[in-house]
Amino acid sequence: MKGLKTIGASILRLAACILAGVLLMTLVYLIPADKIDSNVNASASLIEEEGERPYYSGIKYLKTFRDNYTDSLMMLEAAHPGVNGVLSDAMLNRYGKIKDNSPNKTLVEHYQYGEEFSGSVVYGRYWNGYLLYLKPFMYFFDLSAIRVINIVWQSLLCAAVMFLLFKRRLAFYIIPYTLSVLMTVPFAIFLNIQQSCCLAILNIGLIAMLLLYKKLSEKALIIFLYLGIATAFFDLLTYPLATFGVPAVLYFVLTPAESIKNSFLRLLKTAGAWILGYAGMWLGKWLVGSLISGKNLAYDGFRQFLFRAGNGAGGTVSAKSITVWNSLYKNIRFFLTNPATLLVAAFVIALIVLIVVRTVKLNASFAEIFKAAFPFLILAAAPLVWYALIVNHSVIHYKIFTSKALIVSVMAICCMLIKLYSMLKDDSNTNILWKEIKAQ
């Protein structure tokens, strides 16, 4: 009965968020497009100079790319004038196109060289919730100024997570958090509107857990539900798994080890809450958007889902290369092509040595160690399962964003090792937070 009440309450929260999403998107579409248009115009020269996929070379041996393709699409959406009334426009999220050109080329040709749009594209299969801040910002600022704002915002979120970890006597966990973020190349993420969404959402999730750590038994599922909802609302299918996986790692850090069965059940509940929020919010857009606009957004969305999860060709990628093996190999290899990999490896090896020494010295039970490690191992493997399921998308976009989902694996492995070492330490006063939570 309690479980049914929880599910019922979650569905009501989801329905409220769907309605709120429609309302918020409608309100933001009331902002006049002419001033936004002038600031997109002021941003066109920067897009032309940088190109579609700017290569980030701020650090030697670091390979990563930014995504002006999608940021241009976002700006074209923000500047698109009304067509069929504000409510319908808010659901269809049109942007201008010139023939079959990419959004960045369309933006440059229209604003730099005066080429007229040849039509528009309906992009309603996503919520496109980033327009809630992009439209107001672009009413006042161009892209270069918005990038500065984003750098400050993202940096403050990261700093807040570190501060709260320190305040909660979890200072040692600042190391895996920092290493995990470095592995995503945040310097490049901060310069992209699109790539920043998931990093901001997962950081807000971490902050919520650290603020509510004494009430996690009551609030955890609600937090994961809202994380899923926020991801579906703001993200364009970049590395959404990170908004579940990284907060889930912290959740198991903040709670005591228990039996494998109970850990697995908690994993299922948290994953279920996130999936309900993520899939439910997305489905809500398809259904409500279709009713409001008269367009079949559900068909378009479901067709794209099947395509992205399948093994069909896309862009310049042939069908032969869309395999599970390529999905795994390309994402892992590209993610590890990062100087921070050496820091992660050194940290992991050092902790493994310390854990082995402690295990031998204390004659610790392997069964107890595995019991504590179990949820972290499952979470570490989660991105690999994602790559095996969402094959097309993961192969085509591994250089731009899908490889960043492996932040979950790095966070899970590093936090697992710290937690195991903490449990094996001789000094019983070193794990105060563990005792506090266990006592509750």
Contacts in CASP RR format, 6 or more apart in sequence:
PFRMAT RR
TARGET T0000
AUTHOR 0000-0000-0000
METHOD contacts of the structure
MODEL  1
MKGLKTIGASILRLAACILAGVLLMTLVYLIPADKIDSNVNASASLIEEE
GERPYYSGIKYLKTFRDNYTDSLMMLEAAHPGVNGVLSDAMLNRYGKIKD
NSPNKTLVEHYQYGEEFSGSVVYGRYWNGYLLYLKPFMYFFDLSAIRVIN
IVWQSLLCAAVMFLLFKRRLAFYIIPYTLSVLMTVPFAIFLNIQQSCCLA
ILNIGLIAMLLLYKKLSEKALIIFLYLGIATAFFDLLTYPLATFGVPAVL
YFVLTPAESIKNSFLRLLKTAGAWILGYAGMWLGKWLVGSLISGKNLAYD
GFRQFLFRAGNGAGGTVSAKSITVWNSLYKNIRFFLTNPATLLVAAFVIA
LIVLIVVRTVKLNASFAEIFKAAFPFLILAAAPLVWYALIVNHSVIHYKI
FTSKALIVSVMAICCMLIKLYSMLKDDSNTNILWKEIKAQ
6 221 0 8 1.000
10 221 0 8 1.000
10 222 0 8 1.000
10 225 0 8 1.000
10 273 0 8 1.000
10 276 0 8 1.000
10 277 0 8 1.000
11 276 0 8 1.000
13 222 0 8 1.000
13 225 0 8 1.000
13 226 0 8 1.000
14 225 0 8 1.000
14 229 0 8 1.000
14 276 0 8 1.000
14 277 0 8 1.000
14 280 0 8 1.000
14 281 0 8 1.000
17 226 0 8 1.000
17 229 0 8 1.000
17 233 0 8 1.000
17 277 0 8 1.000
17 281 0 8 1.000
18 280 0 8 1.000
18 281 0 8 1.000
18 284 0 8 1.000
18 285 0 8 1.000
18 288 0 8 1.000
21 127 0 8 1.000
21 129 0 8 1.000
21 233 0 8 1.000
22 87 0 8 1.000
22 90 0 8 1.000
22 91 0 8 1.000
22 288 0 8 1.000
22 289 0 8 1.000
22 292 0 8 1.000
24 129 0 8 1.000
24 132 0 8 1.000
25 90 0 8 1.000
25 91 0 8 1.000
25 127 0 8 1.000
25 128 0 8 1.000
25 129 0 8 1.000
25 131 0 8 1.000
25 132 0 8 1.000
26 86 0 8 1.000
26 87 0 8 1.000
26 90 0 8 1.000
28 90 0 8 1.000
28 131 0 8 1.000
28 132 0 8 1.000
28 135 0 8 1.000
28 136 0 8 1.000
29 82 0 8 1.000
29 86 0 8 1.000
29 89 0 8 1.000
29 90 0 8 1.000
29 131 0 8 1.000
29 135 0 8 1.000
30 86 0 8 1.000
31 135 0 8 1.000
31 136 0 8 1.000
31 139 0 8 1.000
32 139 0 8 1.000
33 78 0 8 1.000
33 79 0 8 1.000
33 80 0 8 1.000
33 81 0 8 1.000
33 82 0 8 1.000
35 139 0 8 1.000
35 140 0 8 1.000
36 78 0 8 1.000
36 79 0 8 1.000
36 135 0 8 1.000
36 138 0 8 1.000
36 139 0 8 1.000
37 79 0 8 1.000
39 138 0 8 1.000
39 139 0 8 1.000
39 140 0 8 1.000
39 141 0 8 1.000
39 142 0 8 1.000
39 143 0 8 1.000
40 75 0 8 1.000
40 76 0 8 1.000
40 78 0 8 1.000
40 79 0 8 1.000
40 107 0 8 1.000
40 111 0 8 1.000
40 138 0 8 1.000
40 142 0 8 1.000
41 111 0 8 1.000
42 142 0 8 1.000
42 143 0 8 1.000
43 75 0 8 1.000
43 107 0 8 1.000
43 111 0 8 1.000
43 142 0 8 1.000
43 143 0 8 1.000
43 144 0 8 1.000
44 107 0 8 1.000
44 108 0 8 1.000
44 110 0 8 1.000
44 111 0 8 1.000
44 112 0 8 1.000
45 112 0 8 1.000
46 142 0 8 1.000
46 143 0 8 1.000
46 144 0 8 1.000
47 68 0 8 1.000
47 71 0 8 1.000
47 72 0 8 1.000
47 104 0 8 1.000
47 107 0 8 1.000
47 108 0 8 1.000
47 143 0 8 1.000
48 108 0 8 1.000
48 112 0 8 1.000
50 66 0 8 1.000
50 68 0 8 1.000
51 68 0 8 1.000
51 104 0 8 1.000
52 68 0 8 1.000
52 69 0 8 1.000
52 102 0 8 1.000
52 104 0 8 1.000
52 105 0 8 1.000
53 65 0 8 1.000
53 66 0 8 1.000
53 67 0 8 1.000
53 68 0 8 1.000
53 69 0 8 1.000
53 399 0 8 1.000
53 400 0 8 1.000
54 65 0 8 1.000
54 66 0 8 1.000
54 68 0 8 1.000
55 63 0 8 1.000
55 64 0 8 1.000
55 65 0 8 1.000
56 62 0 8 1.000
56 64 0 8 1.000
56 65 0 8 1.000
56 66 0 8 1.000
56 185 0 8 1.000
56 187 0 8 1.000
56 188 0 8 1.000
58 187 0 8 1.000
59 187 0 8 1.000
59 339 0 8 1.000
60 339 0 8 1.000
61 337 0 8 1.000
61 339 0 8 1.000
62 185 0 8 1.000
62 337 0 8 1.000
62 338 0 8 1.000
62 339 0 8 1.000
63 334 0 8 1.000
63 337 0 8 1.000
63 338 0 8 1.000
63 399 0 8 1.000
64 185 0 8 1.000
64 188 0 8 1.000
64 338 0 8 1.000
64 399 0 8 1.000
65 188 0 8 1.000
65 399 0 8 1.000
65 400 0 8 1.000
66 188 0 8 1.000
66 191 0 8 1.000
66 192 0 8 1.000
66 195 0 8 1.000
67 192 0 8 1.000
67 194 0 8 1.000
67 195 0 8 1.000
67 400 0 8 1.000
67 401 0 8 1.000
68 104 0 8 1.000
69 102 0 8 1.000
69 103 0 8 1.000
69 104 0 8 1.000
70 103 0 8 1.000
70 192 0 8 1.000
70 194 0 8 1.000
70 236 0 8 1.000
71 104 0 8 1.000
71 143 0 8 1.000
71 192 0 8 1.000
71 193 0 8 1.000
71 194 0 8 1.000
72 102 0 8 1.000
72 103 0 8 1.000
72 104 0 8 1.000
72 106 0 8 1.000
72 107 0 8 1.000
73 95 0 8 1.000
73 103 0 8 1.000
73 123 0 8 1.000
74 128 0 8 1.000
74 130 0 8 1.000
74 131 0 8 1.000
74 134 0 8 1.000
74 193 0 8 1.000
74 194 0 8 1.000
75 107 0 8 1.000
75 134 0 8 1.000
75 138 0 8 1.000
75 143 0 8 1.000
76 95 0 8 1.000
76 96 0 8 1.000
76 103 0 8 1.000
76 106 0 8 1.000
76 107 0 8 1.000
77 93 0 8 1.000
77 94 0 8 1.000
77 95 0 8 1.000
77 123 0 8 1.000
77 128 0 8 1.000
77 131 0 8 1.000
78 131 0 8 1.000
78 134 0 8 1.000
78 135 0 8 1.000
78 138 0 8 1.000
79 138 0 8 1.000
80 89 0 8 1.000
80 94 0 8 1.000
80 95 0 8 1.000
80 96 0 8 1.000
80 120 0 8 1.000
82 89 0 8 1.000
83 89 0 8 1.000
83 92 0 8 1.000
83 94 0 8 1.000
83 120 0 8 1.000
84 92 0 8 1.000
84 293 0 8 1.000
87 292 0 8 1.000
88 292 0 8 1.000
88 293 0 8 1.000
88 294 0 8 1.000
91 124 0 8 1.000
91 285 0 8 1.000
91 288 0 8 1.000
91 289 0 8 1.000
91 292 0 8 1.000
91 293 0 8 1.000
91 295 0 8 1.000
91 297 0 8 1.000
92 122 0 8 1.000
92 123 0 8 1.000
92 124 0 8 1.000
92 293 0 8 1.000
92 295 0 8 1.000
93 122 0 8 1.000
93 123 0 8 1.000
93 124 0 8 1.000
93 126 0 8 1.000
93 128 0 8 1.000
93 131 0 8 1.000
94 120 0 8 1.000
94 121 0 8 1.000
94 122 0 8 1.000
94 123 0 8 1.000
95 103 0 8 1.000
95 120 0 8 1.000
95 121 0 8 1.000
95 123 0 8 1.000
96 106 0 8 1.000
96 110 0 8 1.000
96 117 0 8 1.000
96 119 0 8 1.000
96 120 0 8 1.000
96 121 0 8 1.000
97 103 0 8 1.000
97 106 0 8 1.000
97 117 0 8 1.000
97 118 0 8 1.000
97 119 0 8 1.000
97 120 0 8 1.000
97 121 0 8 1.000
98 105 0 8 1.000
98 106 0 8 1.000
98 109 0 8 1.000
98 110 0 8 1.000
98 115 0 8 1.000
98 116 0 8 1.000
98 117 0 8 1.000
98 118 0 8 1.000
98 119 0 8 1.000
99 118 0 8 1.000
101 109 0 8 1.000
106 117 0 8 1.000
109 115 0 8 1.000
110 116 0 8 1.000
110 117 0 8 1.000
122 295 0 8 1.000
122 300 0 8 1.000
124 285 0 8 1.000
124 289 0 8 1.000
124 295 0 8 1.000
124 297 0 8 1.000
124 300 0 8 1.000
125 285 0 8 1.000
125 286 0 8 1.000
125 297 0 8 1.000
125 300 0 8 1.000
125 301 0 8 1.000
125 304 0 8 1.000
126 236 0 8 1.000
126 237 0 8 1.000
126 285 0 8 1.000
127 232 0 8 1.000
127 233 0 8 1.000
127 234 0 8 1.000
127 281 0 8 1.000
127 282 0 8 1.000
127 285 0 8 1.000
128 236 0 8 1.000
129 233 0 8 1.000
129 234 0 8 1.000
130 193 0 8 1.000
130 194 0 8 1.000
130 197 0 8 1.000
130 234 0 8 1.000
130 236 0 8 1.000
134 146 0 8 1.000
134 193 0 8 1.000
137 146 0 8 1.000
137 149 0 8 1.000
138 146 0 8 1.000
141 149 0 8 1.000
146 193 0 8 1.000
147 190 0 8 1.000
147 191 0 8 1.000
150 190 0 8 1.000
150 191 0 8 1.000
150 193 0 8 1.000
150 196 0 8 1.000
151 190 0 8 1.000
151 191 0 8 1.000
153 200 0 8 1.000
154 186 0 8 1.000
154 189 0 8 1.000
154 190 0 8 1.000
154 196 0 8 1.000
154 199 0 8 1.000
154 200 0 8 1.000
154 203 0 8 1.000
155 190 0 8 1.000
157 199 0 8 1.000
157 200 0 8 1.000
157 203 0 8 1.000
157 204 0 8 1.000
157 207 0 8 1.000
158 181 0 8 1.000
158 186 0 8 1.000
158 203 0 8 1.000
160 203 0 8 1.000
160 207 0 8 1.000
161 177 0 8 1.000
161 203 0 8 1.000
161 206 0 8 1.000
161 207 0 8 1.000
161 210 0 8 1.000
162 174 0 8 1.000
162 177 0 8 1.000
162 178 0 8 1.000
164 206 0 8 1.000
164 207 0 8 1.000
164 210 0 8 1.000
164 211 0 8 1.000
165 171 0 8 1.000
165 173 0 8 1.000
165 174 0 8 1.000
165 177 0 8 1.000
165 210 0 8 1.000
166 174 0 8 1.000
167 210 0 8 1.000
168 210 0 8 1.000
168 213 0 8 1.000
168 433 0 8 1.000
169 432 0 8 1.000
169 433 0 8 1.000
170 253 0 8 1.000
170 433 0 8 1.000
172 418 0 8 1.000
172 422 0 8 1.000
173 250 0 8 1.000
173 253 0 8 1.000
173 415 0 8 1.000
173 418 0 8 1.000
175 347 0 8 1.000
175 414 0 8 1.000
175 418 0 8 1.000
176 347 0 8 1.000
176 410 0 8 1.000
176 411 0 8 1.000
176 414 0 8 1.000
176 415 0 8 1.000
176 418 0 8 1.000
177 206 0 8 1.000
177 411 0 8 1.000
179 340 0 8 1.000
179 343 0 8 1.000
179 344 0 8 1.000
179 347 0 8 1.000
179 410 0 8 1.000
179 414 0 8 1.000
180 246 0 8 1.000
180 407 0 8 1.000
180 410 0 8 1.000
180 411 0 8 1.000
180 414 0 8 1.000
181 199 0 8 1.000
181 407 0 8 1.000
182 338 0 8 1.000
182 340 0 8 1.000
182 343 0 8 1.000
183 335 0 8 1.000
183 338 0 8 1.000
183 340 0 8 1.000
183 341 0 8 1.000
183 344 0 8 1.000
183 406 0 8 1.000
183 407 0 8 1.000
183 410 0 8 1.000
184 199 0 8 1.000
184 404 0 8 1.000
184 407 0 8 1.000
185 338 0 8 1.000
186 199 0 8 1.000
188 195 0 8 1.000
189 195 0 8 1.000
189 196 0 8 1.000
189 199 0 8 1.000
189 404 0 8 1.000
190 196 0 8 1.000
194 236 0 8 1.000
194 238 0 8 1.000
194 401 0 8 1.000
195 238 0 8 1.000
195 400 0 8 1.000
195 401 0 8 1.000
195 404 0 8 1.000
197 231 0 8 1.000
197 234 0 8 1.000
197 235 0 8 1.000
197 236 0 8 1.000
197 238 0 8 1.000
198 231 0 8 1.000
198 235 0 8 1.000
198 238 0 8 1.000
198 239 0 8 1.000
198 240 0 8 1.000
198 242 0 8 1.000
198 243 0 8 1.000
198 404 0 8 1.000
199 242 0 8 1.000
201 227 0 8 1.000
201 230 0 8 1.000
201 231 0 8 1.000
201 234 0 8 1.000
201 235 0 8 1.000
201 243 0 8 1.000
202 227 0 8 1.000
202 242 0 8 1.000
202 243 0 8 1.000
202 245 0 8 1.000
202 246 0 8 1.000
202 247 0 8 1.000
204 230 0 8 1.000
205 223 0 8 1.000
205 227 0 8 1.000
205 243 0 8 1.000
205 247 0 8 1.000
206 246 0 8 1.000
206 247 0 8 1.000
206 250 0 8 1.000
208 219 0 8 1.000
208 223 0 8 1.000
209 216 0 8 1.000
209 220 0 8 1.000
209 223 0 8 1.000
209 247 0 8 1.000
209 250 0 8 1.000
209 251 0 8 1.000
209 254 0 8 1.000
210 250 0 8 1.000
212 219 0 8 1.000
212 223 0 8 1.000
213 254 0 8 1.000
213 433 0 8 1.000
213 437 0 8 1.000
214 440 0 8 1.000
216 251 0 8 1.000
216 254 0 8 1.000
216 255 0 8 1.000
217 440 0 8 1.000
220 251 0 8 1.000
220 270 0 8 1.000
221 269 0 8 1.000
221 270 0 8 1.000
221 273 0 8 1.000
222 273 0 8 1.000
223 247 0 8 1.000
224 244 0 8 1.000
224 247 0 8 1.000
224 248 0 8 1.000
224 270 0 8 1.000
224 271 0 8 1.000
224 272 0 8 1.000
224 273 0 8 1.000
224 274 0 8 1.000
225 273 0 8 1.000
225 274 0 8 1.000
225 276 0 8 1.000
225 277 0 8 1.000
226 277 0 8 1.000
227 243 0 8 1.000
227 244 0 8 1.000
227 247 0 8 1.000
227 274 0 8 1.000
228 240 0 8 1.000
228 243 0 8 1.000
228 244 0 8 1.000
228 274 0 8 1.000
228 275 0 8 1.000
228 277 0 8 1.000
228 278 0 8 1.000
228 281 0 8 1.000
229 277 0 8 1.000
229 278 0 8 1.000
229 280 0 8 1.000
229 281 0 8 1.000
230 243 0 8 1.000
231 240 0 8 1.000
231 243 0 8 1.000
231 244 0 8 1.000
231 278 0 8 1.000
232 240 0 8 1.000
232 277 0 8 1.000
232 278 0 8 1.000
232 279 0 8 1.000
232 280 0 8 1.000
232 281 0 8 1.000
232 282 0 8 1.000
232 285 0 8 1.000
233 281 0 8 1.000
235 243 0 8 1.000
237 308 0 8 1.000
237 393 0 8 1.000
238 397 0 8 1.000
238 400 0 8 1.000
238 401 0 8 1.000
238 402 0 8 1.000
238 404 0 8 1.000
239 401 0 8 1.000
239 402 0 8 1.000
239 403 0 8 1.000
239 404 0 8 1.000
239 405 0 8 1.000
239 407 0 8 1.000
240 278 0 8 1.000
240 405 0 8 1.000
241 382 0 8 1.000
241 383 0 8 1.000
241 386 0 8 1.000
241 405 0 8 1.000
241 408 0 8 1.000
242 404 0 8 1.000
242 405 0 8 1.000
242 407 0 8 1.000
242 408 0 8 1.000
243 274 0 8 1.000
244 270 0 8 1.000
244 271 0 8 1.000
244 274 0 8 1.000
244 278 0 8 1.000
244 382 0 8 1.000
244 408 0 8 1.000
245 379 0 8 1.000
245 382 0 8 1.000
245 408 0 8 1.000
245 411 0 8 1.000
245 412 0 8 1.000
246 407 0 8 1.000
246 408 0 8 1.000
246 411 0 8 1.000
248 267 0 8 1.000
248 270 0 8 1.000
248 271 0 8 1.000
248 375 0 8 1.000
248 379 0 8 1.000
249 376 0 8 1.000
249 379 0 8 1.000
249 408 0 8 1.000
249 411 0 8 1.000
249 412 0 8 1.000
249 415 0 8 1.000
250 415 0 8 1.000
251 270 0 8 1.000
252 263 0 8 1.000
252 266 0 8 1.000
252 375 0 8 1.000
252 376 0 8 1.000
252 379 0 8 1.000
252 415 0 8 1.000
252 419 0 8 1.000
253 415 0 8 1.000
253 418 0 8 1.000
253 419 0 8 1.000
254 433 0 8 1.000
254 437 0 8 1.000
255 266 0 8 1.000
255 437 0 8 1.000
256 434 0 8 1.000
256 437 0 8 1.000
256 438 0 8 1.000
257 263 0 8 1.000
257 368 0 8 1.000
257 371 0 8 1.000
257 372 0 8 1.000
257 419 0 8 1.000
257 423 0 8 1.000
258 266 0 8 1.000
258 371 0 8 1.000
259 371 0 8 1.000
260 370 0 8 1.000
260 371 0 8 1.000
260 374 0 8 1.000
263 371 0 8 1.000
263 374 0 8 1.000
263 375 0 8 1.000
264 374 0 8 1.000
264 375 0 8 1.000
264 378 0 8 1.000
266 375 0 8 1.000
267 375 0 8 1.000
267 378 0 8 1.000
267 379 0 8 1.000
283 298 0 8 1.000
285 297 0 8 1.000
286 297 0 8 1.000
286 298 0 8 1.000
286 301 0 8 1.000
286 302 0 8 1.000
287 298 0 8 1.000
289 295 0 8 1.000
289 297 0 8 1.000
290 296 0 8 1.000
290 297 0 8 1.000
290 298 0 8 1.000
307 392 0 8 1.000
308 390 0 8 1.000
308 392 0 8 1.000
308 393 0 8 1.000
309 389 0 8 1.000
309 390 0 8 1.000
309 391 0 8 1.000
309 392 0 8 1.000
309 393 0 8 1.000
310 322 0 8 1.000
310 391 0 8 1.000
310 392 0 8 1.000
311 319 0 8 1.000
311 322 0 8 1.000
311 323 0 8 1.000
311 391 0 8 1.000
311 392 0 8 1.000
312 319 0 8 1.000
312 322 0 8 1.000
312 392 0 8 1.000
313 319 0 8 1.000
313 322 0 8 1.000
314 322 0 8 1.000
314 392 0 8 1.000
314 396 0 8 1.000
315 396 0 8 1.000
317 395 0 8 1.000
317 396 0 8 1.000
321 395 0 8 1.000
322 391 0 8 1.000
322 392 0 8 1.000
322 395 0 8 1.000
322 396 0 8 1.000
323 391 0 8 1.000
323 395 0 8 1.000
324 387 0 8 1.000
324 388 0 8 1.000
324 391 0 8 1.000
326 395 0 8 1.000
327 387 0 8 1.000
327 388 0 8 1.000
327 390 0 8 1.000
327 391 0 8 1.000
327 394 0 8 1.000
327 395 0 8 1.000
327 398 0 8 1.000
328 384 0 8 1.000
328 387 0 8 1.000
328 388 0 8 1.000
330 394 0 8 1.000
330 395 0 8 1.000
330 398 0 8 1.000
330 403 0 8 1.000
331 383 0 8 1.000
331 387 0 8 1.000
331 394 0 8 1.000
331 398 0 8 1.000
331 402 0 8 1.000
331 403 0 8 1.000
331 405 0 8 1.000
331 406 0 8 1.000
332 403 0 8 1.000
332 406 0 8 1.000
334 398 0 8 1.000
334 399 0 8 1.000
334 403 0 8 1.000
335 403 0 8 1.000
335 404 0 8 1.000
335 406 0 8 1.000
344 410 0 8 1.000
344 414 0 8 1.000
347 414 0 8 1.000
348 413 0 8 1.000
348 414 0 8 1.000
348 417 0 8 1.000
351 414 0 8 1.000
351 417 0 8 1.000
351 418 0 8 1.000
351 421 0 8 1.000
352 417 0 8 1.000
354 421 0 8 1.000
355 417 0 8 1.000
355 420 0 8 1.000
355 421 0 8 1.000
355 424 0 8 1.000
358 364 0 8 1.000
358 421 0 8 1.000
358 424 0 8 1.000
358 425 0 8 1.000
359 366 0 8 1.000
359 369 0 8 1.000
359 424 0 8 1.000
362 424 0 8 1.000
362 426 0 8 1.000
364 424 0 8 1.000
369 420 0 8 1.000
369 423 0 8 1.000
372 416 0 8 1.000
372 419 0 8 1.000
372 420 0 8 1.000
372 423 0 8 1.000
373 416 0 8 1.000
373 420 0 8 1.000
376 412 0 8 1.000
376 413 0 8 1.000
376 415 0 8 1.000
376 416 0 8 1.000
376 419 0 8 1.000
377 412 0 8 1.000
377 416 0 8 1.000
379 408 0 8 1.000
379 409 0 8 1.000
379 412 0 8 1.000
380 408 0 8 1.000
380 409 0 8 1.000
380 412 0 8 1.000
380 413 0 8 1.000
380 416 0 8 1.000
381 409 0 8 1.000
382 408 0 8 1.000
382 409 0 8 1.000
383 405 0 8 1.000
383 406 0 8 1.000
383 408 0 8 1.000
383 409 0 8 1.000
384 409 0 8 1.000
386 394 0 8 1.000
386 405 0 8 1.000
387 394 0 8 1.000
387 402 0 8 1.000
387 405 0 8 1.000
390 402 0 8 1.000
393 402 0 8 1.000
394 402 0 8 1.000
422 430 0 8 1.000
422 431 0 8 1.000
422 434 0 8 1.000
423 431 0 8 1.000
423 434 0 8 1.000
425 431 0 8 1.000
END
